[in-house]
C-alpha cells in the first residue's frame, strides 16, 4: 500500500487535469458503486451541508483528491431532486487561504436570500505544524458561482485544545438569532460542544458558553459533528464521541449517535431523557448529517459516511480511492428511540425482479425478506456451494441478531472486531437489504436496527444461502449516481 509523504497528502489541486487519469483508472474498478454517492477520485469522508433549497437537495462531502488518504480536504458538491438520483457538481470549497492552508474541514449549510451559505472549519498549520481552527464562510450562488469571505467568522477559543471543528448553523425566530454549535475538546481531553451566537448569519459572532449535558461530562475525549434537531416533540442531540469503548461495538473508539431530550437555550442545557444510542450497529458508519423535510415535523432525512476514522479499506485503497455515503434514510422517533427506514422513493431504483431460487446476488440489488417465529440464518456473498460469506443470524432464545463478516475472503479492520449484534426482543420479522458493489445496508424490522458495512466480495462470492423464510423477493437496482469527471 502506498506510503504518503506530508507534501504529497497536502499539496493543492491546481488543475483538474492533475487527477483526470486517476478518475479514468478508478472508474474501471469492479467496486465502484451503482447507487451510492462516492468520490470522483481519492477519498470521501464526512457528509456536510445537507439541505433542501429551491427544489433541489444539496449535499457536500469531505474530499481529498489525491488518493485513499486523509490529506488536503475540500468540499465536493452533489445535488438531487428526489434523494435517489445524484449529480456531480464539482468542488464547492477549496483550501486556498492562510486560515485553511491545510484543509477545509466539516461543517453545515444555511439557505437565505436566494443563496446557500457554507460554514466550515479551516484547518490552519503554522511552520511548526501547530494547528489552529477557524470557522469560515462561503457563499454559493444559485448560478453555481462561489464567493469566499476573506476573514474567518471567529477563531479558536483559547480555553480549549486545538480540536475545535465542525460548525453547525441553527436559526431561531423568537428572539431572532443564529447559533453555531462547534465540536471541541477540553485541555483535559474531554469532549464538549461550544455555542456561538449572532444576530446575523454572516458577522458579529460571539462565544456564549459551553453546552451542558448532565451525566455526560466524561463521555469520550472529543465530540465531532454536533447538531441539535427537533423531531416530533423531542430535541435530538447528534454527535460523534471519540476515544471510548461501547459495549457490543467491538474495539472501535469512534462512534456515531444521539441522545433524546430537551434543550433549554437560555441556560445552554440539554437535559437527556435516556442514554446515548448509536445510529447504526454495522461496522462502518460515522459523521451522520441530518436534513429537515419541508412540511414534515415528525421526520427528517439522515445520511452518513460509510467508513470510520483510523480505519483502512485495503481493496479500494490499493486502487487509490475510498469511501461512500450511506443511502439517505427517513428518520423518525418510535418508542423513545430514533428509527431509520429506507425512503419510499428508493423503490424507483428497482428494475428486474430476480428469482431467489437462483441463489445468486446481482452486483446491485434489494432483498426483502420476511420471517416466521424462531431462529434464522442468512449468508450473503457465499461461494457457489453456499460456503463462507457475510453471516446474518437471529438467535431466538437470546432474542439477538448478529452480523459476522469474518468468513469473507477480503478481511480488513479485524482489530476493531468482525462481529456486531443488537437485541431484538420482538423477534426477527423482516429484513430489507440494499447491496451495492462494495457495501451492504441491512434494515431490521422496519427500523429496529440498521447495519451498514463496507464489503468487498470477490468474483466467486456472489451467492447466498438461507434456511427458511415466509417471503423472499430480490430486485436488481439501476444506476442512480453519475460518475462524471466534474471538478
N, C-alpha and C positions, 0 to 999 in steps of 0.2 A: 504494500500500500504506500502511496506517495507520502513522503515526509515534506511538510511545508515549512519554508522559512518565513519569518515575520514579514520580510519585504514582499514575498510572493502573496501572502494572505491579504496584506493591507495595501496593495497597490490600487490606484484609482483607475476606473474604467474610462478611457478617453474616447473610444470609438467602438460602435457595435461590431465592426469587422474583427476586433480582437477575440471575440467569442463565437463568431459565426460558424467556424469549422467545428468547434466543440458542440454546438447545437446540432449540427448535421450528424455528428457521430453518436451522440446520446439518443437522438430521435429514433435510431435504429435498434435501441435496446428492447429486448423482449419484456422488460419490466416497466416500460413506460405505461402510465395509467391511461385508461379509456374514459372514465367519467369523474375523475378527481382532479382538483387544481394541483398542479405540480410545477416545479421551477422550469423556466425556459432554458436555463443552464444552471450548473452549480448547485448550491444548497438553498433549500427553503426551510424556514422555521416558523416563528410566531405569526399567526394572522393578526392584522392590525386594521383599525379604522373601518369596521363593518357597519355600513349604514345604507338606508334607502333614501334616494334623492331624485326628484323629478322623474319618477317612474323607473329608475334604474337602481339595482343593488351594486354598491361599490365595496370591494374587498381588496385589501392590500396584504402583502406578506413580506417578512424579512427575507432578504435575498443577498447571497454572496455569489457573484457571477463566475468565479474562477474554478470552483470545484466543490467537492464534498468536504468543506472546511468552514469553520466559523471564523471568517475574516472580515473584510470591509463590507459592512451591511448597508444595503439600500432598501427602499420600499418599492416593491413591484406591485402594479395595479391590474386587477381583473374586474370585469363587470358582467352582470347578468340581468335579465328582465324577469326571470322566473325561479332563480336559485337552482336551476338544473343545468342549463347551457351557459358556459362561461367563455369570455373572450379576453385574450391578452391585449392589454392597453399600453404596456411599456413601463418604464421607470417613472415613479412619481416623486420620490425624494432621493436626491443624491448627496453624499457626504462631501461637500465642496467648500466648507467654511472652516475657519480655525476652531469654532466651537463644536464641530462634528468631524474633526480631521481623521478620526479613526472609526467612523460608522454612524449611521442613522438608525438608532435602536427603536424599540417598540413604542407604541402609543395608540392614539384614538383619533376619531374624526368627528366634526360637527358641521352640519349644513346650515347656512344662513345667508340672506341677501343674495340668493342665486349662486352661491359659491359653496365649496366644500373646504373647510379648514382642517389641516392635518397637524396634530400635536405629537411631537416625538422627542425622544431623548437623543441629544447629541453627545456622542462618546468622544471626549477630548483627551488626548495624551500629550504630556509635555516631553521634552527630550530625555528625561529620566524615566519615562514610561509611567509616571504618576497619572492616575485617572481623575478627571473632573467631569461631572454630568450636568448638562444644560437642557432645560425644557424649551423647545423651539417650535416655530410655527411656519407652515407653508400654506399658501392659498392656491387651490386647484379650481380654475375657472371652467365653466361648462364647455368652452371650446377646446379644452384639453391643455391650455397653456398653464404654466406654473410660475408663481411668484413666491420667492422665499424671503422671509423677514430677515433683515440684516443683523438684528440683535436678538439674543435669546429673550424669552419672556421672564425667566429667572434662572439663577444658577444654583449650585449645590448648597444645601444647608450645612453650616459648619459643625453642628452638634451631632451629625450622623456620619457613618462611614462613607467611603467613596461609592457605595452601592445605593444609588438613588435613580430610579428609572421608571419607564412605562406609564406616562401620564394618561389618565382617563378623564375626559372632559364631561361635565354634567351641567345642566341648566335648570334653574328653578324660577318660578313665576312670582311667588309671594313669600318674601320680597324677591324682586328680580335680582338674581345674581348668578354667577358662574362659579363652579367648583372644579378643581383638578385634584384627583387622588393620585398619589405617587408612591410606588413601592420603594421600601427603604430598609435599612439595617442600622441598628444602633452601634455605637462603638464597642459595646459588649457582645456584638454579634447576635442580636435578637431581631426577628422580623417585625416590621412596623409598616403602617401606611401614614403618609404625611398628607395634610389637607391645605390647599392654597385656594384663595377666593379672590374674586374681582367683580366689579360692576360691568366690565366689558370683556368680550371674549378674546380680544387681541392686545390688551395692555392693562397695566395697573394691578398686576398680581402681587399678593402678599401672603405670607405664611400665617395660617390661622391656628395651627396646632397639630397634634398627633391624634389619629383616630384611636379611641379607646374601645377595646373588645374584651370585656370582663371574662376572665378564665382562660384567655389565650395569650397572656403576656410572655410566655416562654415556649410558644409553639413555632418551632423552626428558627433557622438562623438568617433567613431573608425571605421577604414576601414579594413576589413578582406579579405583574399583570393584574393589579387590583381593579375592582369595579363594584358598584352597588346598583342593582337593578330592582325595580318594583314589579312583581308579578302577582296578580290576584290581590290578596290582602296582606302579602308578606314582602318585606325587603330581603334581598339576597346579596350577601357579601361574597363575591367571587375573588379568589386569589390563588397563587401558586406558592405554597410554603416549601422551602428548600432545607436541606441538611437535617432531615429527621426521618425515622423509620415509622411506617404504619403497618399494623397487623394485617396480614393477608395480601400484601403488595410486594412481596419479595424483598430483595436487598436494595432496591432503588430508594433514593433520598430526595427526589424531585416529584412533587405531587400537584394535582390539578383538581381543585374542588371548591366547595362553597359552605356557607353557614346560613341557615334561615334565621330571621329575627326581625327586629325593628330598629330603625335608625332615627336618632334624635340629632338633628343638625345644629340645634342651639348649643348642645353640650358636646358635640362631636363624639357621641357614644352609640356604638352598635351593640344592642342587647341581644345576645343569642337566645334562640329557642331550640336547643338541641346541640348536637356535636358537629364537628367537621365531617363532611361527606365528600368522597371523590366523585367526580363526574363520570369517570369511565374506569371499568375494572380490568381493562385489557393491558397489554404490555407497552403500548405506545400512544400516549395522549398527554398533551401539555398546552399551556397558554391559551385556554379557552377564551373565545371572543363572542360576546353576546350582542345581538341587534334586536331592536323592537320591531314588531309587526304593526304597520299602520292600521288603526282602528281596532286593535286587539289588546285588551288589558290583561288577559289571563294567560297569555303565552308570549314567547319570544323565539328567536332563532339562535342557535349556537353552532359554532364550528371551532375546531382546534387543530393544532399541529399534530399530525400522526408521527410523533417522534418524541425524543427526550433529550435534555441537556446531558452531556457527558456520555451519551450512548453512541455506538457506531453501527453502520449498516453496510457491512463489507462488500456485499454483492454489487450494489449500485455505487458505493464509494469507489470501488475499483474503476467504475465507468465514469467517474468524476461528476456525479450528480447524486442528490439525496433529498428525500422528503416529499410529503404531500400534505394537503389539508383533509380533515375528515369531511364526510358529507355534511352539509348543513342539516341540523335536526330541529324538530319542534320541541320547545322546552315549556313544560307546564309543572304545576305543583299538584301532587296527589298524595294524600295521607302524610302530609308534612314532609315530603321529600320531593326533590326535583326529578322529573322523569323526562327521558328523551325518546322520541319516536321518529321514524322516517317521515319526511314531508310527504303529504299526499301526492304532490305533483311529480315525485320521483317515479311514479308509475308510467310517466311519459317516456322513460328510458327503455321500457320493455319492448322487445321486438318479437322474436320467435319463441314459442314455448317448447321446452325440451322434455322428452320422455325420461323420467327418473329411472326407469328400468335399464337405461343405457349405463347408468352409474358412472358417467363421465361429466366433468365440470368444464363448461366453456371458460375462456380466459376472463370474460366479464359477464357476470350473471347475478341474478337474485334468486334465493331459495326461500320458500315459505312453507314451513313445516309445523304441523300440529301433532300433539302427543296425547295419549291417554294416561291413566294413572300408572304409577310405578317408576322404576329406574329406566334410564335410556342412555344410549351411546351412539354418537355420530362421529365418524372420522372423515375429515376433508383432506384433500391433497394426498391421498394414498397412491401407492403404485397400482398396476393393473390387477394384482391379486388381492387388493384391499389391505395391504400392509402399510404400517407407518402413518405418517400424516399428522394433521392437527386434530387432537382428540378433544371432543366436547362430550362430557359425561354428566349425567344427573343421578345422584345417589339418593334414592327415595327415603331411605332410613335416616340419613343425615340431613335431608332437605337442603342440598347444596349442589350448585353447578360448578364444574371445574373445566378450565381450558388449559391444555397441556400441548406445547409446541416442541417438546424435546425429541420427538420421533421424526421431525422433518430433516431432510438432507442438509439444507443450508441452516446451520445453527449460529446464533450470534447473541451478544449481550447475555451470555449464560451466567455471568457473575451477578446479574440482577434477578436471577431466578427464571425458570421456564414453566411455572405453574401459577395460575391465577384462579381465584374462587370467589363465590358470592352465595350467601344463604338465600334459599327460595322457600320460605315457609308455606307458600301456597302451591308448591309443586311446579313442575315444568309443563306448560301448556302449549307454548308457541315459540318458534324461532323465526325471525326474518334475518337473513344473512345476505350481505352485499359483498360480492367478491370482485376485486379488480386484479390487475396483473401482479401487483405487489402489495396488496392489502386485503384485509378482511374485517368487516364490521358486523358484529353479532348483536341483534336487538332481542332481548329476552322478555317474553310475556307482555308485549306492548308497553314496555318502559320499566319493568322491574330492574333491569340492568342492561348495560351496554359494554361490550368488549371490543375495543379497536386495536388492531395489531398489524404491524408490517410483517409480511411473509414473502419468501422468495422461492416458490416451488420450481423444481427442475422440470425438464421436458416430460419425465416419466411420472411426475406427481400431479396428475390431473383427474384422479378418480375419487370415489367416495364409498363409504360403507355405513349403513345404518341398520339398527336392529329391528325396530318396529315403529310405525307411525300410523296416525289416523288419516292424515292427508299430506301430500308432498308434491309441490309444484316448483318448477325451475323455468326461469325466463333468461334468454340472452339479453344483454343490455347494450345499447348503442353508444357510440362516442358522443360525449357532451362537452368536452373541453378541447378547444383549439390548441394545437401545439405549434402555432405560428411563431416565427422568429421576429418578435416585436420588442425593441429595446428603446 
